[in-house]
């Protein structure tokens, strides 16, 4: 082959239409830009504000898991020694982490991008009596529920039927039941008092 052949071959390739320059009737133009490579082809009716709100809720769920984990190991200490309460809070921690994981799955499913944020440290390391801990847990459940309602409202404001349905089915009913459960525990702990009362509560309430 001579040099003239290579010049003609190069010119032919240079003039060949690329995916970004071809136009198809009724089909979107595919661009090879860096921006398009970061966008999911599965993304549809998924507003950036909703995507950001999902990432915020992921952080809140992980924070709740972090708090409950702290509570669990506090009540597992040898000088506190309320093992069933410790086990209960460990289960709560695992559930909140799973909630975060489910939201991450939804983020990927919808073509969003999971952006993890710093998890805030629990407000304390010493949780005091069981009553004080369950009062803090009740406040946390209400805070989480309020955040979920805001996420639901944000999704609804952008007509995101899929996400609103997901939140209703997977989160809101469970959250309301958790608030009721924690409220009942607080009421019972107020009746029994600290000391021996906490010991009996730990033994009897979680016996099932």
Buried (B, 14 or more C-beta within 10 A) or exposed (E): EEEEEEEEEEEEEEEEEEEEEEEEEEEEEEBEEEEEEEEEEEEEEBBEEBBEBBBBBBBBBBBBBBBBBBBBBBBBEEEBEBEBBBBBBBEBBBBBBEBBEBBBEBBEEBBBEBEEEEBEEBEBEEBEBBBBBBBBBBEBBBEBBEBBBEBBEBBBEBEBEBBBEBBEEBBBEBBEEBBEBBBEBBEBBEEBEBEEBBBEBBEEBEEE
